[in-house]
Amino acid sequence: MNKPSRLVQLGLVQRRASRDAAENLRRTVEGIREAARRGAQIVCTQELFLGPYFCQTEDHEFFQLAEPIPGPTTAAMQALAKELGVVIVASLFEKRAEGLYHNTAAIIDADGSYLGKYRKMHIPDDPQYLEKFYFTPGDLGFKAWDTKFGRIGVLVCWDQWYPEGARLTAMQGAEILFYPTAIGWLVPEKAEYGERQANSWETIQRAHAIANGVYVCAVNRVGHEDGPNQGIEFWGGSFVADPSGIVIAKAGQDEEVLVVPVDLARVDVQRTHWPFLRDRRIDAYQDLTRRFID
């Protein structure tokens, strides 16, 4: 028997960013409005959309960019969500307390209500991705939320590389995993490693879709941003993968707003035909809580 469709339109706002927070907010709002005009019902921003990717260097001045959540930007997004009747996932730099900061996504329902937040759990410390200087690892765990248009989970950027995070979010009933992202090439490395890096990034997320029978929606920024060693060239490539891992829509390497229809009925169909959740050996996974088995 065919299951009745549960069609939802996803909006992905892929933007460049400057040092002007007000301008970045204006242009992101413009992108959300465009997505809504084109029928989007759940719209996701890129990671830390209010500013440049400041984690290329360690500079205490950048802590001034942080704000409480809920706070002024979430209030603006709540008003926008209510006006447009859309769910918004907004990635922000959270000031929790003096000296305590998180990389956080706020989840806002289509009536403008604030549903909660996800604090990025995995914090990188790589060349020009010096996030441990700025962000405390999340302490809210992996979460999912019921929105007007479906049950969603949200993770952030570096979380993309960890199957455990995707699994634990899907196990809470998430039908779509959203990943606000800021990833790109270190300019001197692009020629040698660029294609391999971008392919790995896409492949690991497609694998999350397959292993969990969910849609995956990754929203990346674009453009060159100044920094050490010629800065970072953010590669864009925002995409949606279906529960079988097929990329059904993908942006290029410039600014773009994608609106992508998905059928949430596919989640149950995929999971019953490829019953990975059924066949998990939960009795044999205790060692996953260890750092390494030696």
C-alpha positions in Angstrom: 0.0 0.0 0.0 1.4 3.4 -0.9 1.7 5.8 2.0 0.0 9.2 1.6 2.5 11.9 0.7 3.7 14.4 3.4 5.2 17.1 1.2 7.3 19.8 2.8 9.4 22.5 1.1 12.9 23.2 2.5 14.7 26.5 2.1 18.5 26.8 2.1 19.9 30.3 2.3 23.5 30.3 1.0 25.2 33.7 1.4 28.5 35.6 1.5 29.2 37.4 4.8 30.9 40.7 5.6 31.9 42.4 8.9 28.7 44.3 8.9 26.3 42.4 11.1 23.3 44.5 10.2 23.9 44.0 6.5 24.3 40.3 7.0 21.1 40.1 8.9 19.3 42.1 6.2 20.6 39.9 3.4 19.8 36.7 5.2 16.2 38.0 6.0 16.0 38.8 2.3 17.0 35.2 1.5 14.4 33.8 3.9 11.7 36.0 2.4 12.7 34.8 -1.1 12.5 31.2 0.0 9.1 31.7 1.6 7.8 33.4 -1.6 8.9 30.3 -3.5 7.0 28.1 -1.1 9.6 27.1 1.5 8.1 26.0 4.8 11.3 25.2 6.8 14.2 27.6 6.1 17.8 27.1 7.4 20.7 29.7 7.5 24.4 29.0 7.2 26.5 28.7 10.3 27.1 32.0 12.1 25.4 34.0 9.4 25.7 37.4 11.2 29.4 37.8 10.5 32.5 36.5 8.8 34.0 33.2 10.0 36.1 34.9 12.7 37.6 31.6 14.0 40.5 31.9 11.5 42.4 33.8 14.3 42.3 34.0 18.0 41.1 37.5 18.8 39.2 38.5 22.0 37.5 41.3 20.1 35.3 38.8 18.3 33.6 37.8 21.6 31.7 41.1 21.2 29.8 39.6 18.3 28.0 37.1 20.7 24.5 37.6 22.1 22.1 35.8 24.4 19.7 33.2 23.0 16.9 34.1 23.1 18.0 37.6 22.3 17.7 40.3 19.7 18.3 38.2 16.6 16.1 35.4 17.8 13.4 38.0 18.4 13.8 39.3 14.9 13.6 35.8 13.5 10.5 35.0 15.6 8.7 38.0 14.1 9.8 37.0 10.6 8.7 33.3 11.1 5.3 34.4 12.3 4.9 36.9 9.5 5.8 34.4 6.8 4.4 31.3 8.5 7.7 29.4 8.2 10.0 27.4 10.5 13.4 29.0 10.8 16.7 27.4 11.9 19.1 30.3 12.7 22.8 29.7 13.5 24.2 32.2 16.0 27.1 33.0 18.4 25.7 32.6 21.8 26.8 34.4 24.9 25.7 32.3 27.8 27.5 34.1 30.6 30.7 36.2 31.0 33.4 34.0 29.6 31.1 31.3 28.4 30.1 31.1 24.8 28.6 28.5 22.4 28.0 28.0 18.7 24.3 27.6 18.8 21.3 27.1 16.5 17.9 28.6 17.5 14.8 26.7 16.3 11.7 28.8 15.7 8.3 27.4 14.8 6.0 28.8 12.0 3.9 30.7 14.6 6.9 32.6 15.8 7.3 30.5 19.0 10.9 29.8 20.2 11.2 26.0 20.4 14.7 25.8 21.8 18.3 25.6 20.8 21.0 23.2 19.9 24.6 23.9 21.1 27.3 22.5 18.8 28.7 19.4 20.4 31.9 18.8 18.4 34.3 21.7 18.4 37.3 21.7 15.9 40.8 23.0 16.4 42.4 22.9 13.0 44.4 25.4 11.0 42.2 28.5 10.6 39.3 26.7 12.3 40.3 27.7 15.8 36.9 27.2 17.4 38.1 25.9 20.7 39.3 29.4 21.6 35.7 30.7 21.2 33.2 27.9 21.8 32.4 25.7 24.8 31.2 22.3 23.7 27.5 21.9 23.8 25.9 20.5 27.0 22.2 20.1 25.8 22.8 16.9 24.0 21.4 15.9 20.7 17.8 17.0 20.2 14.8 17.0 17.9 11.8 19.3 17.8 8.2 19.0 16.5 7.5 21.9 14.2 4.4 22.7 12.2 5.8 20.9 9.2 7.6 17.9 10.6 10.0 16.7 13.3 13.5 18.1 12.8 16.9 17.7 14.2 19.7 20.3 14.1 23.5 19.8 14.3 26.2 22.3 13.3 29.1 22.0 10.9 31.9 19.9 12.5 29.1 17.7 13.9 28.7 16.6 10.3 31.6 14.2 10.5 30.2 12.1 13.4 27.7 9.3 12.7 26.9 9.1 16.4 25.4 12.6 16.5 23.2 11.9 13.4 22.1 8.6 14.9 21.2 9.9 18.3 19.2 12.7 16.7 17.4 10.4 14.3 16.6 8.1 17.2 14.6 10.9 18.7 12.3 10.8 15.7 13.9 13.5 13.5 12.8 13.2 9.9 15.2 15.9 8.6 18.7 16.7 9.9 19.8 20.3 9.3 23.4 21.2 9.3 24.2 24.9 9.3 27.8 25.0 8.0 30.9 27.1 7.4 33.4 25.0 5.5 35.8 25.8 2.7 39.3 25.4 1.3 42.5 26.8 2.8 43.6 28.6 -0.4 47.2 27.1 -0.6 45.7 23.5 -0.3 42.8 23.8 -2.7 44.7 22.6 -5.9 45.9 19.4 -4.2 43.1 18.5 -1.7 40.1 20.6 -2.7 38.1 18.1 -4.7 38.8 15.3 -2.2 37.8 17.5 0.8 34.5 18.6 -0.8 33.6 15.0 -1.9 34.3 13.7 1.6 32.1 16.4 3.2 29.2 15.5 0.9 29.7 11.8 1.2 29.7 11.6 5.0 26.4 13.4 5.2 24.8 11.3 2.5 25.8 8.3 4.6 23.9 9.8 7.6 20.8 10.0 5.4 21.2 6.3 4.4 22.1 4.9 7.8 19.2 6.7 9.5 16.6 6.9 6.7 16.3 10.6 7.0 16.6 13.7 4.8 19.8 15.6 5.3 20.0 19.4 4.6 23.4 21.1 4.7 23.6 24.9 4.3 27.1 26.3 3.7 28.4 29.8 3.2 30.2 31.0 0.1 33.0 33.5 -0.8 36.6 34.2 0.0 37.2 35.6 3.6 40.5 37.2 4.5 42.6 35.5 7.1 46.1 34.0 7.6 47.7 32.2 4.7 45.4 33.8 2.1 42.2 33.1 4.1 39.5 30.6 3.4 37.4 30.1 0.2 34.0 28.8 1.4 32.8 26.3 -1.2 29.0 26.6 -0.9 27.5 23.4 -2.4 24.6 23.5 0.0 22.5 20.4 -0.7 19.6 18.1 0.3 20.0 14.4 0.3 17.0 12.0 0.5 16.7 9.0 2.8 18.5 6.8 0.3 21.4 9.2 0.1 20.6 10.7 -3.3 21.4 14.4 -3.6 18.1 15.8 -4.9 19.2 19.5 -5.0 22.6 21.2 -4.8 23.7 24.8 -4.9 26.8 26.1 -6.7 29.7 28.2 -5.4 27.9 31.5 -5.4 25.1 33.0 -3.4 21.9 31.1 -3.9 18.5 30.3 -2.3 17.4 26.7 -2.8 13.8 25.6 -2.3 13.6 21.8 -2.3 10.4 19.7 -2.0 10.7 16.6 0.1 8.2 13.9 1.0 8.4 12.9 4.6 6.5 9.7 3.9 9.7 8.5 2.3 11.2 8.2 5.8 9.0 5.4 6.8 9.2 3.7 3.4 13.0 3.8 3.5 13.2 2.6 7.1 10.9 -0.4 6.5 12.6 -1.5 3.3 16.2 -1.0 4.7 15.5 -1.6 8.4 18.8 -0.5 9.8 17.2 0.8 13.0 15.5 -2.6 13.6 18.7 -4.6 13.1 21.0 -2.5 15.3 22.8 -4.7 17.9 22.2 -2.3 20.8 23.4 -5.0 23.2 26.9 -4.9 21.6 27.7 -1.2 21.4 28.7 -0.4 25.0 32.3 0.3 23.9 31.2 3.3 21.9 31.4 5.3 25.1 35.1 4.7 25.3 37.7 6.9 23.5 39.6 4.0 22.0 39.7 0.2 22.5 43.3 -0.7 23.4 
